[in-house]
Amino acid sequence: MQVNTYFKEMLQSESIAEIWGSSVVSEAGVFPGELRQEPILYSKAKEQMAVNLPGFFGLVGGLGFFIQTGNRSPFEVLNAIQTKNLSGKERELFCRFANCTWKVSQPFRDLQRITRANFVPFSMLSHREQEKDMVQIETAADFVLKSASGWEQWSPDEQWHWIGKLREDSTFLEGMAKTLFEAYYLDIAEAPPVFLKEADWEQTIERSSRQEVLAKSLSVLYVLECFCDGQLLESLSALNLLLAQIQQHNLPEDKKALLIYLLQAARDTTTVFTSEDMHALLTNKTISPGGEEADLFPERLLSYSAGKLQEYLSRSF
């Protein structure tokens, strides 16, 4: 069995998702006290914004990785995206970030969404589906660049600090969500519907705390899948070795950086789905290039998840 086929079967299985979430809560114990009887209520408007922000968080995660591992400033990378001057490899990596955050968002909406035909490893998507991820990245980059003037006069640290402030700005996030929402429809040659109606601010949706905890636990599975799929592994044995490196915190520095920023993007995505107040992002650490893994998810969750994947993998040999 090929690695991407293995992941496809895992990703689209509701039963595996249910087992995964239950085991993370009971065995890893990373979400104490979050399972409640009463449903959680969110405004319909807030949910609409959360649904359309994953592309932005994918952009920020990808930027962090390129800044840490390259010699370009945030502005230089954003400008390369806007002017379509990224290399093929760089474009693909940004697309993978967007695909990861999109996957993370789906179980918050409905677990059945993971059974859709496009909920597969990035390497198995059609070129057209992959380009949809790039549309989100390019649109988000353009919106960020237009948020301020004089980027060229700022130091790289000042540029990154500004992006961190945008990530914490609820007005900016609402504008970004609307822009990404409209870009999706324009890309498929449809007129965008109204993004938010006045009544959406008064209407509520409800989500069970069980669904929310399940979606949070699955986010790390999707990070690991996106990370491993991007390594273009040739066999399940190679995947097993990579998972062992993750579990033992023994990745090479460049791969560790990639995993860190995928985790950052995933955590931002889960945050906007699980907090009624967009300003909740203010309480999260904005990882800076060179940041530590411990800033993001509990170490035991990452290690546990890699081990759990190895467990499933052992049944495939």
C-alpha positions as MATLAB code, in Angstrom:
seq = 'MQVNTYFKEMLQSESIAEIWGSSVVSEAGVFPGELRQEPILYSKAKEQMAVNLPGFFGLVGGLGFFIQTGNRSPFEVLNAIQTKNLSGKERELFCRFANCTWKVSQPFRDLQRITRANFVPFSMLSHREQEKDMVQIETAADFVLKSASGWEQWSPDEQWHWIGKLREDSTFLEGMAKTLFEAYYLDIAEAPPVFLKEADWEQTIERSSRQEVLAKSLSVLYVLECFCDGQLLESLSALNLLLAQIQQHNLPEDKKALLIYLLQAARDTTTVFTSEDMHALLTNKTISPGGEEADLFPERLLSYSAGKLQEYLSRSF';
ca = [
       0.000    0.000    0.000;
       1.255    3.500   -0.854;
       1.574    6.092    1.902;
      -1.014    8.467    0.451;
      -3.512    5.619   -0.050;
      -3.019    4.623    3.591;
      -3.715    8.177    4.717;
      -6.723    8.516    2.411;
      -8.390    5.486    3.974;
      -7.684    6.852    7.438;
      -8.778   10.417    6.701;
     -12.162    9.495    5.236;
     -13.155    7.018    7.955;
     -15.676    8.370   10.460;
     -15.152    5.350   12.678;
     -11.392    5.950   12.889;
     -12.076    9.621   13.632;
     -14.415    8.663   16.473;
     -11.941    6.140   17.902;
      -9.084    8.625   17.550;
     -10.924   11.384   19.392;
     -12.091    9.110   22.187;
      -8.605    7.694   22.739;
      -6.978   11.139   22.805;
      -9.383   12.264   25.525;
      -9.206    9.080   27.603;
      -5.555    8.090   27.126;
      -3.651   11.303   26.390;
      -5.837   13.359   28.723;
      -5.158   16.654   26.967;
      -8.615   18.243   27.188;
      -9.540   17.879   30.881;
     -12.900   19.298   31.872;
     -13.950   20.209   28.335;
     -16.617   17.529   27.918;
     -19.913   19.004   29.107;
     -23.536   17.949   28.856;
     -24.950   21.217   27.565;
     -24.343   22.292   23.940;
     -22.032   25.195   23.158;
     -23.677   28.159   21.459;
     -21.949   30.414   18.927;
     -23.239   33.289   16.841;
     -23.893   32.403   13.230;
     -21.784   35.393   12.149;
     -18.777   34.265   14.146;
     -19.029   30.765   12.695;
     -19.154   32.164    9.169;
     -15.926   34.042    9.831;
     -14.229   30.979   11.317;
     -15.186   28.865    8.286;
     -13.432   31.302    5.942;
     -10.207   32.052    7.853;
      -8.166   28.819    7.405;
      -6.504   30.180    4.241;
      -5.141   33.148    6.191;
      -3.770   30.951    8.951;
      -2.191   28.730    6.307;
      -0.497   31.813    4.858;
       0.855   32.917    8.260;
       2.148   29.425    9.033;
       3.867   29.175    5.664;
       5.400   32.633    6.083;
       6.843   31.669    9.449;
       8.460   28.594    7.952;
       9.991   30.449    4.997;
      11.278   33.266    7.201;
      12.951   30.842    9.577;
      14.498   28.630    6.921;
      15.334   31.222    4.260;
      16.895   34.647    3.895;
      13.830   36.637    2.848;
      11.701   39.080    4.805;
       7.924   38.633    5.231;
       7.370   41.408    2.671;
       9.618   39.709    0.127;
       7.717   36.441    0.469;
       4.304   38.146    0.375;
       5.353   40.108   -2.688;
       6.580   36.920   -4.389;
       3.166   35.357   -3.757;
       1.331   38.401   -5.085;
       3.458   38.658   -8.240;
       3.451   34.865   -8.779;
       7.226   34.634   -8.414;
       7.362   31.669   -6.066;
       9.152   28.548   -7.208;
       7.038   25.466   -7.882;
       8.202   23.916   -4.626;
       7.352   27.056   -2.650;
       3.878   27.257   -4.198;
       3.236   23.649   -3.313;
       4.313   24.164    0.283;
       1.969   27.118    0.753;
      -0.831   25.065   -0.798;
      -0.118   22.286    1.686;
      -0.420   24.750    4.572;
      -3.798   25.925    3.267;
      -4.928   22.343    2.737;
      -3.934   21.482    6.312;
      -5.915   24.334    7.884;
      -8.910   23.564    5.661;
      -8.863   19.950    6.856;
      -8.640   21.095   10.489;
     -11.767   23.218   10.022;
     -14.023   20.492    8.604;
     -14.928   18.402   11.700;
     -15.961   21.577   13.520;
     -18.645   22.021   10.866;
     -19.760   18.385   10.587;
     -17.813   15.149   10.974;
     -19.436   13.782    7.816;
     -17.506   16.365    5.792;
     -14.390   14.200    6.153;
     -16.000   11.568    3.911;
     -16.059   13.917    0.902;
     -14.072   13.042   -2.204;
     -11.633   15.948   -1.754;
     -10.775   15.069    1.861;
      -7.620   13.233    0.823;
      -3.854   13.802    1.043;
      -2.762   16.855   -0.941;
      -0.696   14.624   -3.244;
      -3.901   12.878   -4.387;
      -5.826   16.037   -5.267;
      -6.356   17.069   -8.871;
      -4.395   20.059  -10.119;
      -7.609   22.108  -10.071;
      -8.267   21.284   -6.412;
      -4.673   22.147   -5.502;
      -5.028   25.491   -7.264;
      -8.043   26.304   -5.082;
      -5.664   26.243   -2.104;
      -3.311   28.633   -3.904;
      -6.169   31.043   -4.623;
      -6.737   31.279   -0.876;
      -3.031   31.902   -0.227;
      -2.738   34.562   -2.949;
      -5.916   36.317   -1.821;
      -4.794   36.349    1.806;
      -1.319   37.650    0.869;
      -2.831   40.479   -1.178;
      -5.134   41.469    1.698;
      -2.234   41.477    4.179;
      -0.077   43.634    1.892;
      -2.914   46.151    1.524;
      -3.303   46.397    5.307;
      -0.352   48.814    5.560;
       1.927   50.950    3.434;
       5.689   51.306    3.674;
       6.478   47.628    4.114;
       9.862   48.164    2.437;
      10.932   50.619    5.136;
      10.286   48.181    7.973;
      12.791   45.674    9.283;
      11.862   41.981    8.925;
      11.090   41.874   12.660;
       8.765   44.862   12.340;
       7.028   43.230    9.374;
       6.497   40.003   11.297;
       5.268   41.955   14.323;
       2.669   43.682   12.137;
       1.421   40.343   10.824;
       1.130   39.167   14.430;
      -1.002   42.212   15.244;
      -3.264   41.520   12.277;
      -3.763   37.989   13.526;
      -5.100   39.511   16.761;
      -7.331   42.156   15.137;
     -10.992   41.100   14.958;
     -11.866   43.812   12.418;
      -9.061   42.678   10.138;
     -10.061   39.028   10.572;
     -13.658   39.806    9.591;
     -12.451   41.613    6.459;
     -10.068   38.775    5.631;
     -12.820   36.173    6.037;
     -15.163   38.103    3.726;
     -12.429   38.513    1.105;
     -11.512   34.812    1.147;
     -15.198   33.861    1.003;
     -15.723   35.965   -2.111;
     -12.493   34.720   -3.704;
     -13.718   31.129   -3.446;
     -16.869   31.878   -5.427;
     -15.116   34.053   -7.988;
     -12.615   31.246   -8.593;
     -15.424   28.845   -9.487;
     -17.071   31.516  -11.666;
     -20.070   32.090   -9.403;
     -21.386   35.354   -8.002;
     -20.586   35.447   -4.268;
     -23.662   35.405   -2.032;
     -23.962   37.898    0.811;
     -21.219   37.102    3.319;
     -23.051   38.172    6.469;
     -26.629   39.261    7.025;
     -27.679   41.502    9.876;
     -29.661   38.658   11.410;
     -26.563   36.436   11.522;
     -25.271   38.413   14.508;
     -28.394   37.503   16.479;
     -28.810   33.893   15.371;
     -26.906   31.104   17.086;
     -25.675   27.668   16.138;
     -24.940   24.929   18.621;
     -22.175   22.379   18.742;
     -21.781   19.636   21.318;
     -18.680   19.783   23.468;
     -17.983   16.229   22.323;
     -17.848   17.344   18.673;
     -15.579   20.218   19.629;
     -13.134   18.044   21.574;
     -13.172   15.468   18.766;
     -12.365   18.172   16.191;
      -9.525   19.520   18.348;
      -7.988   16.088   18.759;
      -8.253   15.388   15.030;
      -6.406   18.624   14.221;
      -3.093   17.065   15.242;
      -3.816   13.971   13.130;
      -4.347   16.248   10.126;
      -1.125   18.133   10.852;
       0.794   14.867   10.941;
      -0.864   13.654    7.738;
      -0.062   16.883    5.886;
       3.494   16.864    7.190;
       4.133   13.214    6.297;
       2.450   13.439    2.878;
       4.741   16.345    2.023;
       7.828   14.222    2.640;
       6.964   12.096   -0.422;
       7.750    8.871    1.381;
       8.090    5.785   -0.791;
       6.898    3.138    1.648;
       4.989    2.553    4.865;
       8.304    1.521    6.432;
       9.687    4.979    5.702;
       6.549    6.501    7.247;
       7.055    4.388   10.347;
      10.625    5.684   10.717;
       9.483    9.294   10.310;
       6.781    8.880   12.952;
       9.373    7.429   15.314;
      11.502   10.549   14.809;
       8.524   12.735   15.665;
       7.647   10.703   18.722;
      11.234   10.870   19.974;
      11.598   14.612   19.105;
      14.456   13.720   16.800;
      13.565   15.486   13.546;
      16.165   17.413   11.515;
      15.864   21.168   12.113;
      14.199   22.020    8.792;
      11.557   19.320    9.222;
      11.011   20.310   12.840;
      10.421   23.915   11.731;
       7.865   22.779    9.160;
       5.991   20.728   11.742;
       6.038   23.625   14.231;
       4.450   26.046   11.779;
       1.846   23.532   10.627;
       0.922   23.145   14.283;
       0.708   26.929   14.683;
      -1.627   27.229   11.707;
      -3.784   24.388   13.024;
      -4.017   25.901   16.494;
      -5.096   29.269   15.141;
      -7.779   27.525   13.098;
      -9.141   25.626   16.105;
      -9.090   28.810   18.191;
     -11.441   30.775   15.951;
     -13.882   27.863   15.959;
     -13.848   27.413   19.726;
     -14.030   30.966   21.021;
     -16.984   33.310   20.655;
     -14.624   36.268   20.895;
     -12.208   36.737   17.990;
      -9.989   38.654   20.404;
      -9.259   35.313   22.071;
      -6.350   35.088   19.650;
      -4.729   37.774   21.787;
      -4.256   35.189   24.526;
      -2.388   32.804   22.225;
       1.323   33.086   21.667;
       2.159   34.230   18.156;
       5.105   32.052   17.311;
       8.090   33.890   15.920;
      10.705   32.362   13.635;
      12.852   30.125   15.796;
      10.042   29.524   18.304;
       9.641   26.348   20.314;
       7.289   23.440   19.831;
       6.068   23.770   23.418;
       4.435   27.096   22.523;
       1.848   25.313   20.439;
       0.345   22.046   21.594;
       1.098   19.952   24.655;
       4.168   17.904   23.779;
       2.451   14.771   24.953;
      -0.332   15.278   22.375;
       2.093   15.424   19.467;
       4.108   12.481   20.744;
       0.959   10.519   21.564;
      -0.512   11.188   18.117;
       2.629   10.044   16.308;
       2.602    6.884   18.411;
      -1.072    6.305   17.674;
      -0.398    6.590   13.952;
       2.382    4.012   14.305;
      -0.140    1.752   16.044;
      -2.564    1.978   13.118;
       0.328    1.554   10.716;
       1.460   -1.703   12.301;
      -1.874   -3.230   11.276;
      -1.176   -2.381    7.626;
       2.047   -4.354    7.231;
];
